[in-house]
Amino acid sequence: MVFSKKDKPICSLLVALLLWITWGCGVQVQTATQKDQTKNTSSPHEKPGTASPQPPPHAVASLQLTEHGCRLLENKKIDDAIRLFERAIGLNPQNGENYYYLAEGWLAKGRLQQAREFSRLAVLYLGDNPQWKDKVRTQTETILEALKMLEKR
């Protein structure tokens, strides 16, 4: 594939986006073991012998699909990752991480309109979460910048 000088900024942006996607997905995902350890630690306010409520099975299945989808994104299996994130949303539409990672997948494929829509949903679900606020904002800015560059062509 041969690129002209005109395509060089877009190619540089896409390479940067792919690197950002790979880095971002790996940082945020907890393993199932880490989540189990977090769940098994008892709060000082809990009575001894009482367990904290377990998430419903559909939420657990959704989290497992999210983790698997992130591994697929990291391995550049974008289409498979997108399918898993869509299934995870079907199981638990309240989990904003799936919208974030779905936007990442569409961004990696260069489908900016889809990426923008799922990023918008990620903002709705994760925008107030201190752990996700900056990532979601950065993702939105990246998508808008890529759309502007595309319009200039």
C-alpha positions in Angstrom: 0.0 0.0 0.0 1.4 3.4 -1.0 0.5 6.6 0.8 0.8 10.1 -0.5 2.1 13.0 1.5 -1.6 14.0 1.9 -2.3 10.7 3.8 0.7 11.0 6.1 -1.1 12.9 9.0 -4.1 10.5 8.9 -1.7 7.4 9.0 0.2 9.0 11.9 -3.0 9.6 13.8 -4.3 6.0 13.2 -1.0 4.6 14.4 -1.1 6.8 17.5 -4.7 5.7 18.1 -3.9 2.0 17.8 -1.1 2.4 20.3 -3.4 4.3 22.7 -6.1 1.7 22.4 -3.6 -1.1 23.2 -2.3 0.7 26.2 -5.6 1.9 27.5 -7.5 -1.4 27.4 -4.8 -3.3 29.2 -4.5 -0.8 32.1 -8.1 -0.8 33.1 -9.1 -4.4 33.0 -9.0 -6.4 36.3 -8.7 -10.1 36.2 -11.4 -12.3 37.6 -9.1 -13.3 40.4 -8.5 -9.6 41.4 -12.3 -9.0 41.4 -12.9 -12.1 43.5 -10.2 -10.9 46.0 -11.9 -7.5 46.1 -15.3 -9.0 46.7 -14.0 -11.3 49.4 -12.5 -8.6 51.6 -15.0 -7.7 54.2 -15.8 -4.2 55.2 -15.2 -3.1 58.8 -18.9 -2.2 58.9 -20.1 -5.7 58.0 -21.1 -8.1 60.7 -18.9 -11.2 61.0 -20.2 -14.1 59.0 -22.3 -11.9 56.6 -21.3 -11.9 52.9 -21.6 -8.9 50.7 -24.3 -9.4 48.0 -23.0 -11.1 44.9 -23.6 -9.5 41.5 -26.3 -11.2 39.4 -25.1 -13.8 36.9 -25.8 -11.7 33.9 -23.5 -8.9 35.3 -20.7 -11.5 36.0 -21.1 -12.9 32.4 -21.0 -9.4 31.0 -17.7 -8.6 32.9 -16.2 -11.8 31.7 -17.1 -10.9 28.1 -15.6 -7.4 28.7 -12.3 -8.9 29.9 -12.1 -11.3 26.9 -13.0 -8.4 24.5 -10.1 -6.4 25.9 -7.7 -9.2 25.3 -9.0 -9.5 21.7 -8.5 -5.7 21.3 -4.9 -6.0 22.6 -4.3 -8.8 20.1 -5.7 -6.7 17.2 -8.7 -9.0 16.7 -11.0 -6.0 16.5 -14.1 -7.6 14.8 -14.2 -10.4 17.4 -13.7 -7.8 20.2 -16.6 -5.7 18.9 -18.9 -8.7 18.8 -18.1 -9.6 22.5 -18.6 -6.0 23.7 -22.0 -6.0 21.9 -22.9 -9.2 23.7 -21.7 -7.8 27.0 -24.0 -4.7 26.5 -26.9 -7.0 25.8 -26.3 -8.8 29.1 -25.7 -5.6 31.2 -26.5 -2.3 29.4 -25.6 -0.4 32.6 -21.9 -1.3 32.4 -20.3 1.8 30.7 -17.0 0.1 30.2 -18.4 -1.9 27.3 -19.5 1.3 25.5 -16.0 2.8 26.0 -14.3 -0.3 24.6 -16.8 -0.6 21.8 -15.9 2.9 20.8 -12.2 1.9 20.9 -12.9 -1.0 18.6 -14.8 1.2 16.1 -12.1 3.8 16.3 -9.4 1.1 15.5 -11.5 0.2 12.5 -11.7 3.8 11.4 -15.5 3.9 11.8 -15.5 7.3 13.5 -19.3 7.8 13.5 -19.9 4.6 15.4 -17.0 5.3 17.7 -18.5 8.7 18.5 -21.9 7.3 19.3 -20.5 4.7 21.7 -18.2 7.2 23.2 -21.2 9.4 23.9 -22.8 6.5 25.7 -19.6 5.9 27.7 -19.7 9.5 28.8 -23.3 9.0 30.1 -22.4 5.9 32.1 -18.8 6.7 33.1 -18.5 10.5 33.0 -18.9 10.9 36.8 -16.6 8.0 37.6 -13.3 9.4 38.8 -11.4 6.4 37.5 -12.9 6.7 34.0 -13.6 10.5 33.6 -10.2 11.4 32.0 -10.1 8.3 29.7 -13.6 9.0 28.4 -12.9 12.7 27.9 -9.6 11.9 26.1 -11.4 9.3 23.9 -14.1 11.8 22.9 -11.5 14.5 22.1 -9.5 12.0 20.0 -12.6 11.0 18.0 -13.7 14.6 17.4 -10.1 15.5 16.3 -10.1 12.5 13.8 -13.5 13.6 12.5 -12.2 17.2 11.9 -9.1 15.9 10.1 -11.4 13.7 7.9 -13.6 16.7 7.0 -10.6 18.7 5.9 -9.6 16.0 3.3 
